[in-house]
Every structure is written in C-alpha cells, then in structure tokens.
C-alpha cells in the first residue's frame, strides 16, 4: 500500500497537468552548464506524466524480475529520442504517446501475468523515444555545454527515481504475497493516471 499510496496523490492534479515536458526555467533555453543540468533534473520530476512513467517502469522491472535492463533501455532510448528532436526528426503525437505509455505500463503492472519480457522491453524502448523527444524541446538551440549537462541531468534523475522504485518494489514483494498484490494495485493506480493524462489532452 505504501507504493500505491505514495503516488495516488498525483491523480488529484493529473487532469490539470498537460502531458508535456517541463523545466525550471519557464521555457527559456539553458545558457550554461548549470542551467542545463538543473533543467535536465527538473524535466522528469516537474512533468507528472514523465515522473509517473519513470516510477512505474521501475516497479514493473521489479515485478517481472528482469533486473534493471528495462529502465536502462528506456533511459538510453530517451537519449536517442532527444537526439532525434535536435536533428529535426519528428515523432507523431508525442503527448498522446507519453500519456498512453503511463496507461499501458500501469496495466502491465496490474496484470497477474505480464507479456513476454522481450515485448515489454520493446515497449519500453519505444516509450523512451517519445519521452526523450519531448525532453528535447527544452534544449533546442542550446550550446554544447548546456546540452550535455541537460542530457546528464535527465539521465541521472531518471535512473535515481527508477532504481528507488525498483528497490522499494523488490523489498515489498520479498516480504509476502501481499507486497506483490500491492504492486498490482499500484499498477491500477498508474493506469488511472495515464487515463487522466489522456483525458486532459482530449479536453484541452
């Protein structure tokens, strides 16, 4: 219940939060390495859709017993997605796909028997592309120093959040079957968040 309860409060603001990348500088492009790093740290935290996904992928990795390969794949593909944005390569409907990824991975976590690991890994890779593509919007036009700091910032914070979620979920699941059941309940909560994010886009 700790995992589910800690993130259920996100639902109270989900409809009011657009499914876009956010950062601490009000839309201004970072002009130095410190700003770039802080902006990178802020994006996956301030953007509730991104934060929800980073948490749920860590929980799902623990539930499936596949180690950190899934979060690492997501994080690496997010870098690729950012690169695609910077090169001017467009991905369709990024806001919709990002919100849908929260819904989908919440459903996967809620399932008693998720799909084969390679399928989930492929979905994590695709999700990473779209999340990273959204991250790229904030750094377009920046110099190389802020750019690399930005990439380091959002990569670091995503791994910290994911590993924390993963470790917490492993400890809960190891205690009893109730812990595993709580993870499935958390999956339902994240699926609800994803639906709320999608509804916010449709109603905007």
TANOR-V641050 format. One record per backbone hydrogen bond with DSSP energy under -1.0 kcal/mol. CO is the residue of the C=O (numbers start at 1). NH is the residue of the N-H. If there is no record, write none. Layout:
# TANOR-V641050
CO/NH
CO/NH
This chain:
# TANOR-V641050
1/5
2/6
4/8
7/10
8/11
9/12
10/13
14/17
18/20
25/28
32/36
33/37
34/38
35/39
36/40
37/41
38/42
39/43
42/46
43/47
47/51
48/52
49/53
50/54
51/55
52/56
53/57
54/58
55/59
56/60
57/61
58/62
59/63
60/64
61/66
68/72
69/73
70/74
71/75
72/76
73/77
74/78
75/79
76/80
77/81
78/82
79/83
80/84
81/85
82/86
83/87
84/89
85/88
93/97
94/98
95/99
96/100
97/101
98/102
99/103
100/104
101/105
102/106
103/107
104/108
105/109
106/110
107/111
116/119
116/120
117/121
118/122
119/123
120/124
121/125
122/126
123/127
124/128
125/129
126/130
127/131
128/132
129/133
130/134
131/135
132/136
134/137
135/138
136/139
139/142
143/147
144/148
145/149
146/150
147/151
148/152
149/153
150/154
151/155
152/156
153/157
154/158
155/159
156/160
157/161
158/162
159/163
160/164
161/165
162/166
163/167
164/168
165/169
166/170
167/171
168/172
169/173
170/174
172/176
176/180
177/181
178/182
179/183
180/184
181/185
182/186
183/187
184/188
185/189
186/190
187/191
188/192
189/193
190/194
191/195
192/196
193/197
194/198
195/199
196/200
197/201
198/202
199/203
